Amino acid sequence: MGNLPSNTMKRIDAMIPSIKRNDVVDSILKAGAQGVTIVESRGKGAGDRPMVGGARGTAKYIAGYNRTDTITTVVNDSKLDAVVSAIIDVTHTGSKGDGMIFVSTIDEAYKIGTKEKITSLG
């Protein structure tokens, strides 16, 4: 990955359909990530929104937003490609709404409990 030192950490944010959550988490962990954070959310993007029933089941309407999850993990640069590939392998259907992955470089990280600055994940 360019001229970055080998101990660079990357943050991966994957916005995926909620129904894929468990499979994505399993694949991320198998690919070498040490943990994940999941935020349940709703979003509106390129994907089709589902048809939902009204309060009394008498009416149906198209939902304003899709149920999505944002799954975040931080990995050493050496595991970036494996984790991103694992997410894509599980979520790709070839349709709009499969999700998005954003990767950013972590400049600094600290363990709150020990007040220790970390430069890589062990």
Summary of the structure (lengths in Angstrom):
residues: 122
radius of gyration: 17.5
end to end distance: 19.8
largest distance: 60.1
contacts: 306
relative contact order: 0.32
helix: 23%
strand: 38%
